[in-house]
Amino acid sequence: MSSLPVQRFHISRRRFLHAAGAAGAAGLLTSTSQIARAAGVTIGIVYVGPRDDFGWNQAHAVAIKALKGVAGVKAVEEENVPETDACAKSMESMVNLDGADIILGTSFGYFSPFMVDLAKKYPKVQFRHAAPLWDATKHPKNLGSYFGYLNQGHYVDGIAAGLSTKSNKLGFVAAKPIASVLSNINSFMLGARKTNPNAVVQVIFTGDWSMPVREAEAVNALVDAGCDVITCHVDGPKVVVETAEKRGVKTCGHNASQAPLAPKGFITGAEYKWETIYKGYAEKLAKGEALPNMVAGGYDTDMVQNTPFGAGATEEARKAATAAIADLKAKKPIYVGPLKDNKGKLVIDKSYDNYDPYLDQMDYLLEGVVGSIT
Amino acid sequence: MTEATFDATAVSPSNARRDFIVRLRSSAEYIAIPVFALVVSALLFSLFLAAIGKSPVEFFELVWRGGFGTAFSVQNTLQRAAPLILTALAVAIPARIGLITIGGEGALVLGGFASAAIAIPMLDRVPPLPTLLIMAMAGALVGGAWVGLAGALRHYRGVNETISSLLLTYIGIAIMNFFVEGALRDLTNPNKPSTKPLGDAYMIGKIPGTDVHWGLAAGIIIAILLHILMTRTTFGFAARITGGNARAALAQGLPVGRLIVTCTAIAGACAGLAGFFEVAAIQGRANASLAAGYGFTGILVSFLARHNPVAIIFVAIMFGGIVASGGLIQRRMDLPDATVLVLQGLTFVVLLVSETLYGRFAIFKAATTSDRT
């Protein structure tokens, strides 16, 4: 159902983040139109799948639930909205019938043409979309993007996974070979090689965001091939994590906390921290301040996090992962060249900042990853 | 309605008045029973709501407000109805010839994909109008071939058309994904595999003064044309005879195979056109978003309309209203999205049960026997 293209984000803890840095983060351009409504802020959010999908949608819903507890903030939600004009109508309905001040679209396909057109039609309403698509030269100023660099979480997963494997083979179940997925796989591998130079990441693409049967088959195939740590980038990691646990191997999560699904083998997992961003929006709207058009970040701006360590994490892995998190908070780069892709071509020639746009165009698997994107 | 008009007595002018009454009474049956079924399902659904502690009154008020109550709501409803008319026709036409095909989704996806693909070499070389016409034809042809294949398999190889059309849907979606993620992928869009965008100049606009695209008008016109085809032409007559009894039709020397393939091809063409409108009026490109489930909702609409093309127009609008209000219901009543599905499912079951009521009420019968085929 959910064909959510970009990365699946997660949220996890319900606890609140005060990080006001949120909004400020990488947000450079600010919108000119201001909204100053006296009585509170109404946030409308649209999900492509069910709110309890154990993945992407749930991650957003958890953040919204936390926001609902804040005085003066009202949130209206709609789930299972497909990426067609139905999403435009749902959003418009929130504006017209609920008086929403800001609309959050959480599925990749909502952006163009739907949110772009709506932003032009309703210049006094703010629209924000969860993928890095907003372009100052092309798009309205009351529209914007927010997202997190989840590959930083996968890098930390890799650090811990490298120290958790005995066979030196790590398995990655991935949906589609698009840039955000490839970056997660490559970052996971780089993390693993950092702590275990002999580690190899074997990847299987299932072809779509939600293919539970194929995901289970992929896990079995990877375990049969000798992998003893499994992670994934699919819509709902539930099947992957549960199957791996049943096979007695360790797991790293993705999107939301899967720790309860793998009481024995769970190490840690990459999660988004949407509360940071949403709370930032709500605060600025309440004060009548302009919202940034672009909010993006990672560990250094409190927009991604790792699931608390599970029983599968050794003391050594915990220490290394904690240190890696500190490094990321200090903006230490993940992609340090020269690095070749797994066909031998030099693709990373130097050290790239974690937010370098060059990395967003990734269309290769690095050396150390076994698998093919074609 | 339609069947009765073909009562043999209808041909004689002297019987015209009596025939009119026959027709009126039997038409009343086709309206009264579905309305009754709708009321029953609304009552059942109210029980369901009461059982989970929600107010049925509030629910139906919100359905009205979200679907029909404001100018915005009406446009919202019409927009959601637009693709459903065409995908429901994709079920209704084969149903008249006795086939249950449920492959509209696949024909929609492939038709949409074909129209987007054929446009790629024409963009900026051929003016928009001919391009759009060719796109529409491509969508209809490919969609028609897809469901027509299920019809041909049925007639010539004895393959169950319900199963084959459903399975062809999955194959169709896979074919689209294969091209959209491979040969025809627009590489400037690294994160959502799509074909090259058409660009604003090549998009079909909205119906002037509204927020609704031309697919709605096309759907209504095609529904009326198909109604005429099925009720006022020898082709439609032959098709309905075949639907009544295929063996008898064969014995009469009717070209049953050709009729079946033609009807299924028309069905596929309707769904393919729906795909074309999704691409040319909404998405601007072909990608996985085409498989939004309109083909499957169309099955429900067609059954509710008892496979009558004109009734489909109204049922699709009613359905669009329910779907349009679904969001408001989620937001105001704090109900999950599945609530509207419960209502749809209940309605569907009750309507199917109500099929058994036809012909049981004397009030709908005239002095002369009106033979419902």
Interface residues (C-beta under 8 A of the other chain):
Chain A: S3 P5 V6 P50 R51 V76 E77 E78 E79 N80 V81 P82 E83 T84 D85 A86 K89 S90 E92 S93 M94 N96 L97 D98 F108 G109 S112 P113 A131 K176 I178 A179 S180 G207 D208 D360 Q361 M362 D363
Chain B: R65 G66 T70 F72 S73 N76 Q79 R80 N177 E181 P190 N191 K192 P193 H213 E278 I282 Q283 G284 N287 A288 S289 A292 G293 V323 A324 G327 L328 Q330 R331 P336 D337
